[in-house]
């Protein structure tokens, strides 16, 4: 699930104030942001809320909505390697391990979550980026970075008060990816 249009997609990340301030001010990542470690992006708002505790967890107090080009996002999907070996996606474990070692995009499917954090049947994707793909994401593919922490706090209040009729969520739909070998590998069970 993702909030996207023909040209762009929104992914979410949560950071400490120093990283978030730099990113919003400069409309790219840099400053205290580390390019030497893997950075995970999530296209699903409620999965991000579960992960960051609605912007309450340490070093995840600020939530950013990062709008990137679909061309860039699709490139990430095409290069993604599952974080765990799947017989249906790779010819053998050695091939998969080689791809993990060389690859710059890690793919993980996790349970989606409802507003209260309960796991759902549907799966949510998160992508771990490093090296060249992290650099391209963090500097080249960004269209806009918005700090949505205030919005997140407002929605958290509705969840805490069990007022889900007042809860506002981004309009998300299943991400459309043209048929390809990469698509078949990504969605292998």
Helices and strands as residue ranges (DSSP letters): E 3-4, E 8-15, H 17-26, E 39-42, H 45-52, E 62-69, H 70-79, E 81-82, H 93-102, E 105-113, E 119-129, H 131-135, I 136-140, E 142-147, H 149-160, G 164-166, H 181-186
